[in-house]
Amino acid sequence: MEYQVEFIGLVAATLTTSAFLPQVYKTWKTKDVEGLSLVMYIVFLTGVLLWLYYGILIDSLPVIIANTITAFSGGFLIYFKLKYRK
């Protein structure tokens, strides 16, 4: 049963994390950040970093992996927003 729970967590982590990657790629390629909310991404990144810390505290690999990748993605979007804003 424990393996099934971990598998569900890994699938969920893969889906939710990969959902962010097209936005990062599109923003990187187009340099268009007008539709990105800086405040929203700062709040989002803060939440993701707290989830990452929580995952470390409970030693949950799916939570750690997903939130590490998502934190980088959110960080890139914040970076792009600051670099490419008009």
N, C-alpha and C positions, 0 to 999 in steps of 0.2 A: 504493500500500500504506500509506503514512504516513497518508493521510486515513482509511482504514479503521480503523487503530489509534486515531486520535483520536476517531473516531465511536464505537467500542466504549467508549473511556474516558468519553466524554460520556454515553452511555446508562447505563453503570454508575454514574457519578456522580449522574445524575438519579434513578435507582432507589434507591440507597442513601441519598441525602440526603432524598428525598421520603418515605422510610419513617419518618423521625423526626418529620415535621411533624404527623401526627395526634396523637402523644403530647403535643407542645407545645400544640396547640390544646385538647385535652381537659383538660390540666392547667390551662391558663389559664381555661377556662370553668368547671370544677368546683371549682377551688382545692384539689383532693384530691391531696396529695403523699405520703400514707402509704406507697404502694407504690414510691416512688422512693428509691433508695439514694444518699445524698449522696456517699459515698466512691466508689462506682462511677462516678458522673457526673463527679467531679473527676478521677479516673484517665482516664476516657474523653476528657474535654475536653483534658487534657494530651496524650494521644496524638493527638488530632485537630489540635491546634496544632503538634505536631511533624510530622505529615503535611503540614500547610499550609506549614510552613517548607521541608520537603523538596520540595514541589511548586514553591515559589519558586526553590529552588536549581537544580532541573532544568528550570525554565521549562515546566511542564506545566499547561496551562490547565484540563483536566478535574480534576486533583488540587487545583489552587488554588481553583477555583469550588466544588467539592463540599465541601472542608474549610472554606472560609470560611462557607458556609451552615450546615454541620453544627456548626461552632464556635459560631455565634450560637444555634442551636437548643439545644445542650448548655448554653450559658451561660444561656439563658432558663430551662431546667429547673432549673439550680442556683439561680438567682435565686428561682424559684417555691418551690423546696424550702425555702430559708431564710426567705422571706417568709411562707409559709402553714403552716409547721410548727407543731404544737401544743405 
